[in-house]
Protein backbone atom coordinates (compact mmCIF):
# COMPACT_ATOMS: atom_id res chain seq x y z
CA UNK A 1 0.00 0.00 0.00
CA UNK A 2 1.61 3.23 -1.17
CA UNK A 3 1.27 6.21 1.12
CA UNK A 4 2.59 9.76 1.13
CA UNK A 5 3.62 10.93 4.60
CA UNK A 6 4.07 14.66 5.10
CA UNK A 7 5.75 16.70 7.78
CA UNK A 8 6.99 20.22 8.42
CA UNK A 9 4.01 22.54 8.46
CA UNK A 10 3.35 25.11 11.16
CA UNK A 11 3.01 28.74 12.11
CA UNK A 12 5.60 31.25 10.95
CA UNK A 13 5.88 35.03 10.81
CA UNK A 14 5.92 36.86 7.48
CA UNK A 15 9.38 36.69 5.98
CA UNK A 16 10.13 33.43 7.73
CA UNK A 17 10.92 29.98 6.37
CA UNK A 18 9.54 26.48 6.58
CA UNK A 19 10.58 23.19 5.05
CA UNK A 20 8.04 20.57 4.09
CA UNK A 21 8.93 16.92 3.60
CA UNK A 22 6.98 14.13 1.94
CA UNK A 23 8.07 10.50 1.92
CA UNK A 24 6.50 7.90 -0.35
CA UNK A 25 6.26 4.58 1.47
CA UNK A 26 5.32 1.08 0.33
CA UNK A 27 6.41 -0.94 -2.67
CA UNK A 28 7.30 1.53 -5.40
CA UNK A 29 8.70 0.69 -8.80
CA UNK A 30 9.09 4.22 -10.03
CA UNK A 31 8.18 7.77 -9.13
CA UNK A 32 7.13 9.70 -12.21
CA UNK A 33 6.36 13.00 -10.54
CA UNK A 34 6.11 14.34 -7.02
CA UNK A 35 5.34 17.72 -5.62
CA UNK A 36 3.04 19.99 -3.70
CA UNK A 37 -0.37 21.54 -4.10
CA UNK A 38 -2.09 23.89 -1.71
CA UNK A 39 -5.61 24.94 -0.86
CA UNK A 40 -6.51 28.12 0.98
CA UNK A 41 -9.94 28.62 2.59
CA UNK A 42 -12.57 29.33 -0.03
CA UNK A 43 -10.17 28.72 -2.91
CA UNK A 44 -9.46 25.90 -5.31
CA UNK A 45 -6.49 23.62 -4.87
CA UNK A 46 -3.52 24.90 -6.89
CA UNK A 47 -0.20 23.48 -7.97
CA UNK A 48 2.72 24.92 -6.03
CA UNK A 49 5.63 22.93 -7.42
CA UNK A 50 6.36 19.54 -8.94
CA UNK A 51 9.49 17.71 -9.99
CA UNK A 52 9.54 15.02 -12.67
CA UNK A 53 11.79 11.98 -12.69
CA UNK A 54 13.59 13.46 -15.70
CA UNK A 55 14.31 16.64 -13.76
CA UNK A 56 11.67 19.01 -15.08
CA UNK A 57 10.54 21.39 -12.33
CA UNK A 58 7.43 23.56 -12.27
CA UNK A 59 6.57 26.41 -9.92
CA UNK A 60 3.50 28.52 -9.33
CA UNK A 61 4.40 32.02 -10.52
CA UNK A 62 3.78 33.60 -7.13
CA UNK A 63 6.33 31.34 -5.40
CA UNK A 64 9.13 31.52 -7.95
CA UNK A 65 12.33 32.76 -6.35
CA UNK A 66 11.03 31.99 -2.85
CA UNK A 67 10.27 28.25 -2.87
CA UNK A 68 12.64 25.47 -3.91
CA UNK A 69 11.69 21.85 -4.53
CA UNK A 70 14.18 19.03 -4.21
CA UNK A 71 14.02 15.26 -4.34
CA UNK A 72 16.01 12.49 -2.67
CA UNK A 73 15.56 9.47 -4.94
CA UNK A 74 17.18 7.07 -2.48
CA UNK A 75 14.60 7.98 0.16
CA UNK A 76 11.62 8.48 -2.19
CA UNK A 77 11.24 11.86 -0.54
CA UNK A 78 10.48 15.32 -1.86
CA UNK A 79 11.15 18.56 -0.02
CA UNK A 80 9.78 22.05 -0.37
CA UNK A 81 11.93 24.80 1.09
CA UNK A 82 9.77 27.89 1.54
CA UNK A 83 11.51 31.21 2.18
CA UNK A 84 10.24 34.78 2.44
CA UNK A 85 6.83 33.48 3.36
CA UNK A 86 3.84 35.78 2.95
CA UNK A 87 0.39 35.71 4.57
CA UNK A 88 -1.06 34.72 1.19
CA UNK A 89 0.96 31.50 1.37
CA UNK A 90 -1.30 30.37 4.20
CA UNK A 91 -3.00 27.15 3.14
CA UNK A 92 -3.13 23.42 3.61
CA UNK A 93 -0.27 21.95 1.62
CA UNK A 94 -0.80 18.54 0.06
CA UNK A 95 1.91 16.25 -1.18
CA UNK A 96 1.18 14.70 -4.57
CA UNK A 97 2.78 11.79 -6.33
CA UNK A 98 2.27 9.93 -9.59
CA UNK A 99 3.87 6.59 -8.89
CA UNK A 100 4.14 3.12 -10.33
CA UNK A 101 3.53 0.72 -7.46
CA UNK A 102 4.71 -2.84 -7.03
CA UNK A 103 1.64 -4.03 -8.94
CA UNK A 104 2.85 -2.17 -12.00
CA UNK A 105 0.00 0.32 -12.01
CA UNK A 106 0.53 4.05 -12.36
CA UNK A 107 -1.68 6.01 -9.99
CA UNK A 108 -2.02 9.39 -8.34
CA UNK A 109 -1.53 9.59 -4.60
CA UNK A 110 -2.13 12.36 -2.09
CA UNK A 111 -0.86 13.06 1.39
CA UNK A 112 -3.13 13.96 4.26
CA UNK A 113 -2.22 17.65 4.12
CA UNK A 114 -0.20 19.87 6.43
CA UNK A 115 -1.24 23.34 7.58
CA UNK A 116 1.03 26.28 6.84
CA UNK A 117 0.04 29.54 8.51
CA UNK A 118 1.92 32.77 7.89
CA UNK A 119 0.91 35.40 10.40
CA UNK A 120 2.36 37.94 12.78
TIPA-692970 format. One record per atom (N, C-alpha, C, O, CB): x, y, z. Coordinates in steps of 0.1 Angstrom, whole numbers, plus 5000, padded with zeros to 4 digits. Atoms other than C-alpha are relative to their C-alpha. Glycine has a CB too. Example, Ala and Ser with C-alpha at 12.3 -4.5 7.8 and 13.67 -1.06 7.14 Angstrom:
<rs>
500949885000
512349555078
500950125000
501950125007
499050005012
499149895000
513749895071
499250115008
499750225009
500450054986
</rs>
This chain:
<rs>
500849885000
500050005000
500950125000
501650155009
499050005012
499249885001
501650324988
499350115008
498150135008
500250054986
500549894993
501350625011
501050124999
502250094997
499749975015
499249885000
502650985011
499950065014
498850095019
499650104989
500049964986
503651095046
500750145001
501950154997
500749905009
499549865000
504151475051
500450045014
500049985024
498950094995
499649944987
505851675078
500550144997
500950174986
501049925007
499349875001
507052025084
499150135000
499750244999
500850004988
500849885000
504052255085
500150075013
500750035022
498649974996
500149934987
503352515112
499750154998
499350194987
501349995007
500349865000
503052875121
501350084999
502350055006
499350055013
498849935002
505653125109
499650154998
498650184992
500949954989
500249865003
505953505108
500350044986
501149974979
500850095010
499749955013
505953695075
501550024998
502250085007
499350124996
498549995002
509453675060
500749885005
501949865002
500550125006
499450124995
510153345077
500149894990
499749904979
499349965013
499850115008
510953005064
499549875006
499449865018
501549984997
500550134996
509552655066
500549904989
500749934978
498549995002
499650115010
510652325050
499049885002
498849835013
501449955003
501050115000
508052065041
500749874994
501649884985
498850034992
499550135005
508951695036
498949914997
497849915003
501049945010
501050105004
507051415019
500749884996
501549884986
499050054989
499350135003
508151055019
498949904995
497849895000
500649945013
500950105005
506550794997
500449875005
501649825004
500150004984
499750134994
506350465015
499249894993
498249914986
499650005015
500650115007
505350115003
500949954989
502149994988
498650044995
499250065011
506449914973
499850084988
498850104982
499549854997
500049915011
507350154946
501049964989
502249944992
500350155005
499150035011
508750074912
500750124994
501850124991
499349934989
499449885005
509150424900
499150125004
497950115004
500149994984
500749874997
508250784909
500150084987
501250124983
500650075012
500049925012
507150974878
500150155003
500850224997
498849974992
500049864996
506451304895
499550015014
498649945018
499050084990
500449974986
506151434930
500050155002
500750234995
500949945010
500049864997
505351774944
499050045010
498649965018
499850084987
500949944990
503052004963
498950084994
499250164984
500850095009
501249925003
499652154959
499650075013
500050035024
498849924994
500549944988
497952394983
498650054998
498150074987
500950125004
501449965001
494452494991
499750105012
499850065024
499049895001
500349904990
493552815010
498550005002
497749964993
500550144996
501450004997
490152865026
499250084989
499550194985
499750075013
500949945010
487452935000
500650014986
500050064977
499750145004
499450005013
489852874971
500249864995
500249765002
501450085001
499850135006
490552594947
501549965003
502450045005
499850004985
498750064999
493552364951
500950044988
500450044977
500049855002
499149965011
496552494931
501349935001
501849905012
500150155000
498750065001
499852354920
501050105005
501050215001
500449954986
498949924995
502752494940
501349974992
502050064987
500249985015
498850045006
505652294926
500049854998
499649785007
501350055008
499850155002
506451954911
501349984993
501950074987
498849954991
498750045006
509551774900
499849874993
499349775000
501150005011
500250135008
509551504873
501349925002
502449965005
499850034985
498850094999
511851204873
501150034990
502249994992
499649854998
499049965010
513651354843
500550145003
501350194995
499449994986
499449884996
514351664862
499250134997
499750245002
501350024995
500749885003
511751904849
499350055013
498749975020
498949974989
500649944988
510552144877
499150114996
499350194987
501250055009
501049895002
507452364877
499850075013
499850015024
498749944995
500349924988
506652644901
498850094997
498650144985
501250095004
501049905001
503552854907
500750144999
501750165006
499050005012
499349875002
504453204895
500250085013
501350145015
499250094990
499949924988
503853364929
501049955010
501350025019
498650015006
499050064991
506353134946
501450004994
502449965001
499649875005
498750015006
509153154921
501050105006
500750215009
499950044985
499049924994
512353284936
500049995016
500950035022
499950144996
500250014986
511053204971
500049855005
500549825016
498850075005
500150144997
510352834971
500949914992
501249954980
498549954998
499250095007
512652554961
499649855003
499549815014
501550025004
500350144998
511752194955
501249914997
502149944989
498849954990
498850095002
514251904958
499549865003
498549845009
501250045009
500450134998
514051534957
501249915003
502349934998
499449954986
499050104997
516051254973
499549864995
498649805001
500250005016
500450125006
515650954951
500249875008
499449785008
500649984986
499750114992
517250714975
499049985011
498749875016
501450015006
501050004989
514650805002
498650014995
497650025003
500350115010
501449975006
511650854978
499350125007
498250115011
499149875002
500549884992
511251194995
500250124991
501250144984
500850015013
499949875007
510551534981
499950115011
499250095021
498850024990
500049894990
511151865000
499650134993
499850154981
501550015006
500349865005
509852214996
500550095010
500050115022
498450014998
499549894992
511952485011
499350134997
499350184985
501650014998
500849885003
509852795015
500650115008
500750115020
498549985005
499449884994
511553125022
499250124997
498350124988
501450024994
500749875002
510253485024
498549985000
497850034991
500550074987
501450034999
506853355034
499150125002
499550215009
499849905010
501049894999
503853585030
498749955005
498449835004
499950064985
501350054995
500453575046
499249934989
498449844992
499250125005
500850075011
498953475012
500549864997
499949794989
500150094987
499550145001
501053155014
499249915009
499449795009
501549995002
500750084990
498753045042
499049904993
498249954985
499350095010
500850115007
497052715031
500349875006
501349855014
500250004985
499650144998
496952345036
500849964988
500449974977
498749915002
499150045011
499752205016
499949844999
500149775009
501550045003
500250155002
499251855001
501149954991
501550014981
498649984993
499050065008
501951634988
499349914990
498249854992
500949905009
500550075012
501251474954
501149914994
502249954993
499450104990
499150085007
502851184937
499349924989
498249864991
500749915009
500450105010
502350994904
501049895000
502249924996
499850074986
499050114998
503950664911
499549874993
498449854991
500149975015
500350145004
504150314897
500349915012
501549905016
500949964987
499950094989
503550074925
500649874997
500949844985
498749995007
499550135002
504749724930
499149914990
499649824984
500249935013
501050075008
501649604911
500250034985
499749974976
498650035004
499749965014
502949784880
499050114995
499150164984
499949894991
501049905004
500050034880
500550145003
501150165013
498749985007
499749854998
500550414876
498850065006
497750065000
500550074987
501249944994
498350604900
500450135007
501650165009
499449915011
499849884992
498050944917
499749975014
498849905018
499150114994
500150014986
498550964954
500150145006
500750235001
501149915006
500049874993
497951244979
500349975015
499949875021
498650074999
499850004986
499151315014
498850055007
497950095001
501350085003
501149964991
496951405043
499950155001
498850205005
500149935013
500049854999
497851775041
500750045013
500549985023
498650055000
499449944989
499851995064
499750155000
499950214989
501649975001
500349864999
498852335076
501250095000
502150075008
499050035012
499049895000
501052635068
499350135003
498450174995
500950004987
500749884997
500052955085
501150115001
502150105009
499249995013
499149895000
501953285079
499350125006
498450185000
500650034986
500749894993
500953545104
500950065011
501749995017
498749955006
499249944989
502453795128
499150005013
499650065023
500350154996
</rs>
